[in-house]
Amino acid sequence: MSADPFASPAYLRLLKSGDAGAFELLVRRHEDRLLAVARRLLRCEDEARDCLQEAFLSAFLSVHRFENRSCLGTWLHRIVVNRALMTLRSSRWRHEWALDPEELEPRLAVERETPLTWLERNETCVMVNEQVSSLPTPHRRVLVLRDLLEHDTAEAAALLGVSAGALKTRLHRARRALRACLTESSSLPLVSL
């Protein structure tokens, strides 16, 4: 038996019965993490917040169908990602879509950065941003899920509704396309993507 009160059968019964208090607790527990997910997938703060609100509304309306095959947090994460992907699919700003330069920074912290190093790094991020923006939507999605959000293959495949093999193929093609775009547009020394 889990010590997590959000996994208890009594709590799930309250949620499925439409108890607003139980749902409010669920929202409070997961909203920060899920907003971060929406922010990574969508370009602007307003769209991320709208996405999260729509996802929570969708979850509230469909919680009675939750089958307890996964934890509630995973179920909510899937709803947020699906809502964000729907937003991306329906929006007309595909060519404006950009990554936050900080998302492209190396994971290692740099103690001191000179202004020249900072400028070079930001110019590189802008260039990569532009090239990722020019990729077809399926390529952008798989790169974001695997390389930025760092989902494993099975998670990313489930979120995109494809098999693990199809996801690996898409990821390979997306990385190859990004590498080709970057090679054509600059003289950057490229590391293997």
N, C-alpha and C positions, 0 to 999 in steps of 0.2 A: 504494500500500500504506500503510495507516495505521500510525502509530507506537504506537498504543494496543494493548498486549498482550491486552486483553480482547476485541479484535476479530479476533484472529488465528484462522485455521482450526484450528491446533493446540489453542489454548485452548478453542474451541468443541467440538472432539472430546472433550477431557477432560471438559468439563461434561456433554455428552450421554451420555458413558459412565458417568456417575454418580460421578465422582471427587469425594470429599468435600472435599479440599484446594482444588480449583479452585472449588468452590461457596462454600467459606468465604471465599476471596479476593473473590468477587463480592459476598457479603453485606457484608464489611467495607468494600468500596468504596462501596456504595450505601445502607447502613442509615441513616445520619444524614439524608440527603436524603429518603428514603422515610418515615422516621418523622415528619418535619416535615409531609409530605403527609397522612399518616394523622391527625396531630394536628389539622390544619386541618379535616378532614372529620368527625371524631368528637369527641364532647364531652369525654371524660375520658382521662387518660393511660393508664389500664389498658386501655381499649378500643383506643386507638391502638397500644399495644404488642402486644396480642393480635392485632389486625388485621395488623400487620407480620409477626408470627411465622407466622400462618396463610398470609399471602401468600408468604413465603419457602418454607414447606413446599409450598405449591401449585406454586411455581416449580420447586423441586427435583424434584417428582414429574412435572412436565410439560416439563422442559427438553429432553427428547429430541424434543419436537414443535416446538421453536423453529425457525422457518424462515428466520431471518436477513433478514427483510424490513425490520426496524428494528434499532436498536442494543439491546443487552441492557438498558441503563438505561431506555429507553422501554418495553420489554416488561415489565420489573419494575414500572415506574410504573403501567402499565395494570392489572396484577394487583392492586396495592395499592389503587388507586382502586375497582376492581370489588369487592374484598373489603370496603372501607369502605362502599360503596353497599349491598352485601348486608347488612351490619351495620345500617345505617340502616333498610333496608326491613324487617328482621325484628325490630327492637327496638320496645319499647312506650313509649319515653320521648320520642317525637316532639315532644310539647308542651313538654318540658323542654329540648330542644336549643337551645343558645345559642352565640353567637359570642363570641370573646374580644374585650373592648372595644378592646384594642390593635389588632386586625385592622381596626377601623372608624376608627381615627385617620387623620388626613391624613398623607400621605407626607412632608410637609415637617417638618423638625425645628423645634421651638420652643425657643429658647435658655432663656428663663425663663418659667415658667408660674405665675401667681398661684393661690392656693388656690381662689379663686372660679372662675377659668377651668377649673381641673382638675375641680372639682365639676360645673360645667355640662357639660363634655365627657363626663364619666363618666355623668351623668344621661341625656344624649343617647344614649350608647352602650347603656345599659340599655334605654331606650325602643325603640331600633332593634332590639336583641336580641330583645325581647319580640315585636315585630311580625314579624320574620323567623321566629321560632319558630312563630308562628301561621299562617304561609303553608303551603300544601300542599307535600308533599315534593318534587314535581317543580320547583316554583318555588324552593324552598330550594337544591336541587342545582344548578340552572343558575346561580343567583346566586353560590354558593360557587365553582363552577368558573370562571366568567368574571370576577366582580368581586373575589373574594378571592384565589383562586389565580392569577388573571390568565392563564388559558389562552386562546389565541386561539380563534376560532370553530371552525376545523377540529379542533383538539385536543379541545375540549370536546364537540363533536358526536361524535367518535370514542369518547370516554370514556362518553358516554351512549347510544351506539348509535343515533344519529339523524342525519338529514341536516343540512348546514349551514343550510339554509333553515328546517328545523323548529327548530333550536336558536335561531336569531335570533328566530323567532316566540315561542318559550317565554321567551326572555330579555326580550323586549319586554313580554310579559304579566306576567312575574314582577316586573319593575321597576314596571310600572303598578300592580300589586296592592300592592306594598310602599309606593309613593307614596300610594295611597289609604288604606292602613292608618295611615300616619304622619300624614296630613292629618286623619283622623278623630280620632286619639288625642291630638293636641297642637296647639299653635300655633307649632310650629317653623317657621322660614323654610326652606323646602325648596329645595334646588338640584336641577337636573335630574339624575335618576339614569340 
